[in-house]
Amino acid sequence: MCNQTVCLVQAALEREGITTVSISLLREVVSALRPPRALWVPFPMGYPMGKPNDAALQHRVLAAALTLLSRNDVPVLADFPADSC
């Protein structure tokens, strides 16, 4: 599914009152598409949750994304701290 389609789905869900958040590997794309809530992660393509088999890192990524669900000042693009990797 392309990023533009994901943003359209997020917008449709938000209109129905369902809060959404996305995790993005491409800052330029998410900046252009402006989904309601997005977390940019500094990982290689194909690894949005970080290094495989690193459960602690993956939990930190997921926790950072979930904290965005409480944000109402949309659109918001947050950076996952590179020093957390």
CNS distance restraints for C-alpha pairs under 8 A (distance, minus, plus):
assign (resid   1 and name CA) (resid   5 and name CA) 6.46 0.50 0.50
assign (resid   1 and name CA) (resid   6 and name CA) 6.88 0.50 0.50
assign (resid   2 and name CA) (resid   6 and name CA) 6.47 0.50 0.50
assign (resid   3 and name CA) (resid   7 and name CA) 6.29 0.50 0.50
assign (resid   3 and name CA) (resid  29 and name CA) 7.65 0.50 0.50
assign (resid   3 and name CA) (resid  30 and name CA) 7.90 0.50 0.50
assign (resid   4 and name CA) (resid   8 and name CA) 6.30 0.50 0.50
assign (resid   4 and name CA) (resid  33 and name CA) 6.77 0.50 0.50
assign (resid   5 and name CA) (resid   9 and name CA) 6.19 0.50 0.50
assign (resid   6 and name CA) (resid  10 and name CA) 6.12 0.50 0.50
assign (resid   7 and name CA) (resid  11 and name CA) 6.10 0.50 0.50
assign (resid   7 and name CA) (resid  33 and name CA) 6.94 0.50 0.50
assign (resid   7 and name CA) (resid  34 and name CA) 7.73 0.50 0.50
assign (resid   7 and name CA) (resid  35 and name CA) 5.40 0.50 0.50
assign (resid   8 and name CA) (resid  12 and name CA) 6.23 0.50 0.50
assign (resid   9 and name CA) (resid  13 and name CA) 6.18 0.50 0.50
assign (resid  10 and name CA) (resid  14 and name CA) 6.07 0.50 0.50
assign (resid  10 and name CA) (resid  20 and name CA) 6.12 0.50 0.50
assign (resid  10 and name CA) (resid  21 and name CA) 7.89 0.50 0.50
assign (resid  10 and name CA) (resid  35 and name CA) 6.99 0.50 0.50
assign (resid  10 and name CA) (resid  36 and name CA) 7.39 0.50 0.50
assign (resid  11 and name CA) (resid  15 and name CA) 6.23 0.50 0.50
assign (resid  11 and name CA) (resid  35 and name CA) 7.29 0.50 0.50
assign (resid  11 and name CA) (resid  36 and name CA) 7.28 0.50 0.50
assign (resid  12 and name CA) (resid  16 and name CA) 6.58 0.50 0.50
assign (resid  13 and name CA) (resid  17 and name CA) 6.55 0.50 0.50
assign (resid  13 and name CA) (resid  18 and name CA) 5.22 0.50 0.50
assign (resid  13 and name CA) (resid  19 and name CA) 7.10 0.50 0.50
assign (resid  13 and name CA) (resid  20 and name CA) 7.31 0.50 0.50
assign (resid  14 and name CA) (resid  18 and name CA) 4.90 0.50 0.50
assign (resid  14 and name CA) (resid  19 and name CA) 5.50 0.50 0.50
assign (resid  14 and name CA) (resid  20 and name CA) 6.72 0.50 0.50
assign (resid  19 and name CA) (resid  69 and name CA) 6.42 0.50 0.50
assign (resid  20 and name CA) (resid  36 and name CA) 7.11 0.50 0.50
assign (resid  20 and name CA) (resid  37 and name CA) 6.63 0.50 0.50
assign (resid  20 and name CA) (resid  69 and name CA) 6.67 0.50 0.50
assign (resid  21 and name CA) (resid  36 and name CA) 7.03 0.50 0.50
assign (resid  21 and name CA) (resid  37 and name CA) 4.74 0.50 0.50
assign (resid  21 and name CA) (resid  38 and name CA) 5.42 0.50 0.50
assign (resid  21 and name CA) (resid  39 and name CA) 7.53 0.50 0.50
assign (resid  21 and name CA) (resid  65 and name CA) 6.64 0.50 0.50
assign (resid  21 and name CA) (resid  66 and name CA) 7.37 0.50 0.50
assign (resid  21 and name CA) (resid  68 and name CA) 6.83 0.50 0.50
assign (resid  21 and name CA) (resid  69 and name CA) 6.47 0.50 0.50
assign (resid  22 and name CA) (resid  35 and name CA) 7.79 0.50 0.50
assign (resid  22 and name CA) (resid  37 and name CA) 6.39 0.50 0.50
assign (resid  22 and name CA) (resid  38 and name CA) 4.67 0.50 0.50
assign (resid  22 and name CA) (resid  39 and name CA) 6.20 0.50 0.50
assign (resid  22 and name CA) (resid  65 and name CA) 7.30 0.50 0.50
assign (resid  23 and name CA) (resid  38 and name CA) 5.68 0.50 0.50
assign (resid  23 and name CA) (resid  39 and name CA) 4.80 0.50 0.50
assign (resid  23 and name CA) (resid  40 and name CA) 5.96 0.50 0.50
assign (resid  23 and name CA) (resid  41 and name CA) 7.01 0.50 0.50
assign (resid  23 and name CA) (resid  48 and name CA) 6.75 0.50 0.50
assign (resid  23 and name CA) (resid  65 and name CA) 6.97 0.50 0.50
assign (resid  24 and name CA) (resid  30 and name CA) 6.81 0.50 0.50
assign (resid  24 and name CA) (resid  38 and name CA) 6.73 0.50 0.50
assign (resid  24 and name CA) (resid  39 and name CA) 5.99 0.50 0.50
assign (resid  24 and name CA) (resid  40 and name CA) 4.77 0.50 0.50
assign (resid  24 and name CA) (resid  41 and name CA) 6.15 0.50 0.50
assign (resid  24 and name CA) (resid  48 and name CA) 6.90 0.50 0.50
assign (resid  25 and name CA) (resid  40 and name CA) 5.93 0.50 0.50
assign (resid  25 and name CA) (resid  41 and name CA) 5.56 0.50 0.50
assign (resid  25 and name CA) (resid  42 and name CA) 6.59 0.50 0.50
assign (resid  25 and name CA) (resid  43 and name CA) 6.60 0.50 0.50
assign (resid  25 and name CA) (resid  44 and name CA) 7.36 0.50 0.50
assign (resid  25 and name CA) (resid  45 and name CA) 6.51 0.50 0.50
assign (resid  25 and name CA) (resid  48 and name CA) 6.29 0.50 0.50
assign (resid  26 and name CA) (resid  30 and name CA) 6.43 0.50 0.50
assign (resid  26 and name CA) (resid  40 and name CA) 7.28 0.50 0.50
assign (resid  27 and name CA) (resid  31 and name CA) 5.93 0.50 0.50
assign (resid  27 and name CA) (resid  40 and name CA) 6.25 0.50 0.50
assign (resid  28 and name CA) (resid  32 and name CA) 6.25 0.50 0.50
assign (resid  29 and name CA) (resid  33 and name CA) 6.15 0.50 0.50
assign (resid  30 and name CA) (resid  34 and name CA) 5.62 0.50 0.50
assign (resid  30 and name CA) (resid  35 and name CA) 6.87 0.50 0.50
assign (resid  30 and name CA) (resid  38 and name CA) 7.49 0.50 0.50
assign (resid  30 and name CA) (resid  77 and name CA) 7.97 0.50 0.50
assign (resid  31 and name CA) (resid  77 and name CA) 7.59 0.50 0.50
assign (resid  34 and name CA) (resid  75 and name CA) 6.07 0.50 0.50
assign (resid  34 and name CA) (resid  76 and name CA) 7.83 0.50 0.50
assign (resid  34 and name CA) (resid  77 and name CA) 7.98 0.50 0.50
assign (resid  35 and name CA) (resid  75 and name CA) 6.09 0.50 0.50
assign (resid  35 and name CA) (resid  76 and name CA) 7.74 0.50 0.50
assign (resid  36 and name CA) (resid  74 and name CA) 5.14 0.50 0.50
assign (resid  36 and name CA) (resid  75 and name CA) 4.28 0.50 0.50
assign (resid  36 and name CA) (resid  76 and name CA) 6.21 0.50 0.50
assign (resid  37 and name CA) (resid  68 and name CA) 6.43 0.50 0.50
assign (resid  37 and name CA) (resid  69 and name CA) 7.39 0.50 0.50
assign (resid  37 and name CA) (resid  71 and name CA) 7.77 0.50 0.50
assign (resid  37 and name CA) (resid  74 and name CA) 6.43 0.50 0.50
assign (resid  37 and name CA) (resid  75 and name CA) 5.71 0.50 0.50
assign (resid  37 and name CA) (resid  76 and name CA) 4.94 0.50 0.50
assign (resid  37 and name CA) (resid  77 and name CA) 6.12 0.50 0.50
assign (resid  38 and name CA) (resid  65 and name CA) 7.43 0.50 0.50
assign (resid  38 and name CA) (resid  68 and name CA) 7.64 0.50 0.50
assign (resid  38 and name CA) (resid  76 and name CA) 6.30 0.50 0.50
assign (resid  38 and name CA) (resid  77 and name CA) 4.89 0.50 0.50
assign (resid  38 and name CA) (resid  78 and name CA) 6.33 0.50 0.50
assign (resid  39 and name CA) (resid  64 and name CA) 7.58 0.50 0.50
assign (resid  39 and name CA) (resid  65 and name CA) 5.86 0.50 0.50
assign (resid  39 and name CA) (resid  68 and name CA) 7.94 0.50 0.50
assign (resid  39 and name CA) (resid  77 and name CA) 5.81 0.50 0.50
assign (resid  39 and name CA) (resid  78 and name CA) 4.89 0.50 0.50
assign (resid  39 and name CA) (resid  79 and name CA) 5.75 0.50 0.50
assign (resid  39 and name CA) (resid  80 and name CA) 6.47 0.50 0.50
assign (resid  40 and name CA) (resid  77 and name CA) 6.95 0.50 0.50
assign (resid  40 and name CA) (resid  78 and name CA) 6.13 0.50 0.50
assign (resid  40 and name CA) (resid  79 and name CA) 4.91 0.50 0.50
assign (resid  40 and name CA) (resid  80 and name CA) 5.92 0.50 0.50
assign (resid  41 and name CA) (resid  48 and name CA) 6.76 0.50 0.50
assign (resid  41 and name CA) (resid  79 and name CA) 6.40 0.50 0.50
assign (resid  41 and name CA) (resid  80 and name CA) 5.19 0.50 0.50
assign (resid  41 and name CA) (resid  81 and name CA) 7.92 0.50 0.50
assign (resid  41 and name CA) (resid  82 and name CA) 7.87 0.50 0.50
assign (resid  42 and name CA) (resid  80 and name CA) 7.22 0.50 0.50
assign (resid  42 and name CA) (resid  82 and name CA) 6.47 0.50 0.50
assign (resid  43 and name CA) (resid  47 and name CA) 6.12 0.50 0.50
assign (resid  43 and name CA) (resid  48 and name CA) 6.38 0.50 0.50
assign (resid  43 and name CA) (resid  49 and name CA) 7.84 0.50 0.50
assign (resid  43 and name CA) (resid  50 and name CA) 5.89 0.50 0.50
assign (resid  44 and name CA) (resid  48 and name CA) 7.62 0.50 0.50
assign (resid  44 and name CA) (resid  50 and name CA) 7.98 0.50 0.50
assign (resid  47 and name CA) (resid  51 and name CA) 6.72 0.50 0.50
assign (resid  47 and name CA) (resid  52 and name CA) 7.68 0.50 0.50
assign (resid  49 and name CA) (resid  57 and name CA) 7.61 0.50 0.50
assign (resid  49 and name CA) (resid  58 and name CA) 5.22 0.50 0.50
assign (resid  49 and name CA) (resid  61 and name CA) 6.21 0.50 0.50
assign (resid  49 and name CA) (resid  62 and name CA) 7.64 0.50 0.50
assign (resid  50 and name CA) (resid  54 and name CA) 7.50 0.50 0.50
assign (resid  50 and name CA) (resid  57 and name CA) 6.71 0.50 0.50
assign (resid  50 and name CA) (resid  58 and name CA) 6.24 0.50 0.50
assign (resid  50 and name CA) (resid  61 and name CA) 7.87 0.50 0.50
assign (resid  50 and name CA) (resid  85 and name CA) 7.61 0.50 0.50
assign (resid  51 and name CA) (resid  57 and name CA) 7.59 0.50 0.50
assign (resid  51 and name CA) (resid  58 and name CA) 7.84 0.50 0.50
assign (resid  54 and name CA) (resid  58 and name CA) 6.28 0.50 0.50
assign (resid  55 and name CA) (resid  59 and name CA) 6.03 0.50 0.50
assign (resid  56 and name CA) (resid  60 and name CA) 6.39 0.50 0.50
assign (resid  57 and name CA) (resid  61 and name CA) 6.30 0.50 0.50
assign (resid  57 and name CA) (resid  84 and name CA) 7.53 0.50 0.50
assign (resid  57 and name CA) (resid  85 and name CA) 6.67 0.50 0.50
assign (resid  58 and name CA) (resid  62 and name CA) 6.19 0.50 0.50
assign (resid  59 and name CA) (resid  63 and name CA) 5.97 0.50 0.50
assign (resid  60 and name CA) (resid  64 and name CA) 6.05 0.50 0.50
assign (resid  61 and name CA) (resid  65 and name CA) 6.26 0.50 0.50
assign (resid  61 and name CA) (resid  80 and name CA) 7.16 0.50 0.50
assign (resid  62 and name CA) (resid  66 and name CA) 6.11 0.50 0.50
assign (resid  63 and name CA) (resid  67 and name CA) 6.22 0.50 0.50
assign (resid  64 and name CA) (resid  68 and name CA) 6.99 0.50 0.50
assign (resid  64 and name CA) (resid  80 and name CA) 7.06 0.50 0.50
assign (resid  65 and name CA) (resid  69 and name CA) 7.44 0.50 0.50
assign (resid  67 and name CA) (resid  71 and name CA) 7.78 0.50 0.50
assign (resid  71 and name CA) (resid  76 and name CA) 7.81 0.50 0.50
assign (resid  80 and name CA) (resid  84 and name CA) 7.71 0.50 0.50
assign (resid  81 and name CA) (resid  85 and name CA) 7.51 0.50 0.50
